[in-house]
């Protein structure tokens, strides 16, 4: 889904003062920070979960552009020179370090005064291919993973942690634009309220189920699994494009049988080939569990909240929740 923004054409040479040009918020287009005729804060975000926070909290006082276009797998993003140039002109930058190496590097070199790493606004944990309540993997460090650079960045899939990030974003926007601080804090409270309500829906919706175990291609749901007492088994690791070993496939076949798993989950922005192969071999069905790294026409909803509710419905069906 493209979110439309109206930008005064005074930023364009030769255009009339009253003309308007419509640009996609995800196109990466942006006018120079500090020179905007309408006085809005020029905000650049790295990918959808950060875009959603900036738009919900910033409201009418910000113009948000996103470096990752809809349909692009965020982990694989390579920035164009134009995007790097526009990034340097931003008033405020919001990103999540550890998801997109190219973005991390460009932001480090941008020199933008108000730059916020969402990973610093909550506590990150280490998650591997198996994470969850029943197997006791909370806080366990996996081979090749250290706290910090190797920590799981998918905090937005836990509504409680996402709310913590939202509160930090609200505070930082208030500091970057003191004239509208009261509105930023009001919008933050409203968003945190919505996230608390979402957390309550997950807690209530998943408390009674036939199994607590789910299998997914992308190990993005470690925080969600821990929050709601589930057990995630990932076909791949934190990188959605990594290929599992034959031994891992055999292990998952055993898990599916022992834990009465009914469904192999895949996502919209990465290949579903491995998930469908495993499902065929084990006689299971497939379904979508969206890691919400981007919103597209294929998303089961048009924003963060609606897609998360679709994820809840998919988990309830797969886990036999009553």
PEQUIUR-V192121 format. One record per helix or strand of 2 or more residues. SS is the DSSP state (a for helix, b for strand). FROM is the first residue (numbers start at 0). TO is the last residue. If there is no record, write none. Layout:
BEGIN
SS:FROM:TO
SS:FROM:TO
END
This chain:
BEGIN
b:3:7
a:8:10
b:19:23
b:40:44
a:47:60
b:61:65
a:73:75
a:80:87
b:91:94
a:100:107
b:113:116
a:117:120
b:129:131
a:154:156
a:158:175
a:177:204
b:212:215
a:221:226
b:230:233
a:245:257
b:262:265
a:272:281
b:284:287
a:303:318
END
